[in-house]
């Protein structure tokens, strides 16, 4: 079953697994989310479910936002609305989705808005090298320098690395492991980092990457020439025993 929920990034910590190894995790406070709208193939041409998150007073919404939620019969207004490609037949408008939807071992994709760093130079933004800090360098050690290509083509191609706005864009981190789920606190801990600052809104959904689990015989070749020296007398190591 495809799963999806909206939450807030709490921060990073570490969890010790059964082997005693520290696992770096990001804690996400997910839900409760309300099903605000269903999209069906008959009416809309595709199937999806619109979820709402983060309750707010009606006065903090526009008339269009409040009217949309009133039409769905939602009594507790929400600030964040996101649509997910889920099976609409398994949900009803007004249903509540919590952290219980997920379980340890699930693989998820997390989407959020990355931290904004404002206008940055090419050194910080793209990792360009600085110029030599010797005599005669002038106050241009962190400047990008000339990019002209002479007469042909006579201009800089679009998309060239340069200074500009850094961060503050939608980023999705794929295929993260769900390490721990606390349904009582509404917390999901995923291995690794997720985009955005603490308190930033993120969406968690089932991963689009299909990971094939290795079977018991994975990595064992059927070729007798590649078998272990203990069972293959043709190997030199076996003949010298």
Secondary structure, DSSP 8 states (H G I E B T S, - for coil): ---EEEEEEEEEEEEE-TTS-EEEEEEEEE--EEEEEEE-HHHHSS-EEEEEEEE--GGGS-HHHHHHHHHTT-SS-EEEEEEE---GGG--TT-EE-GGG--TT-EEEEEEE----EEE-HHHHH-------STT--S-TT--------SSS-S--TT---SEEES-SEEEEEEEEEEEEETTTTEEEEES--SS-TT-EEEEEE-SS------TTTT----GGGS-TTT-TTSHHHHT-
